Amino acid sequence: MDAIVPADPYADSYLDGNALAGPLSELFAVDVTAAVSRCAHCGSTGPVALLRVYPRGPGLTARCPDCSGVVLRLVRGPDTAWLDMRGAVRLAVPLAD
């Protein structure tokens, strides 16, 4: 028997974590959307690409898909980027051979 998953009333207000690929490519030499993050709020782990990215506001806010806690925030100014990752316990980044 399949579990019944309630509809997400906010599904139209966020993007998936792949929306972070372009902005984070300015900061990291690897594709961070393939990295696995651990949420500091609920402990769930998963690829950054599965975070829910809210693009409205002065920057991007990525929330955990399980508990909605803020995992990271990215704000880009003309010559500076601010990356707040207080909501991630760790980020495991796969490296090329």
Residue pairs with C-beta under 8 A, 6 or more apart in sequence:
13 54
13 56
14 52
14 53
14 54
14 55
14 63
15 52
15 53
15 54
15 55
16 49
16 50
16 51
16 52
16 53
17 33
17 47
17 48
17 49
17 50
17 51
17 52
17 53
17 62
18 33
18 49
19 53
19 55
19 60
20 32
20 33
20 48
20 51
20 53
20 60
20 62
20 72
20 74
21 31
21 32
21 33
21 49
23 60
23 74
23 76
23 81
24 32
24 33
24 74
25 31
25 32
26 76
26 81
27 81
27 83
28 93
30 93
30 94
30 95
30 96
32 48
32 91
32 93
33 47
33 48
33 49
34 47
34 48
34 49
34 93
34 94
35 47
35 48
35 91
35 92
35 93
35 94
36 45
36 46
36 47
36 48
36 91
36 92
37 45
37 46
37 47
37 48
37 51
37 71
37 72
37 88
37 89
37 90
37 91
37 92
38 44
38 45
38 88
38 89
38 90
39 45
39 64
39 66
39 67
39 69
39 71
39 87
39 88
39 89
40 69
40 71
40 86
40 87
40 88
40 89
41 64
41 67
41 69
41 87
42 64
42 66
42 67
42 69
43 89
44 64
44 65
44 66
44 67
46 65
48 62
48 91
50 65
51 62
51 63
51 64
51 65
51 71
51 72
52 62
52 63
52 64
52 65
52 68
53 60
53 61
53 62
53 63
54 60
54 61
54 62
54 63
58 75
59 73
59 74
59 75
59 76
59 82
60 73
60 74
60 75
61 70
61 72
61 73
62 70
62 71
62 72
62 73
62 74
63 69
63 70
63 71
64 70
64 71
64 87
69 87
70 86
70 87
71 85
71 87
71 88
72 83
72 84
72 85
72 87
72 88
73 82
73 83
73 84
74 81
74 82
74 83
74 84
75 81
75 82
76 82
85 91
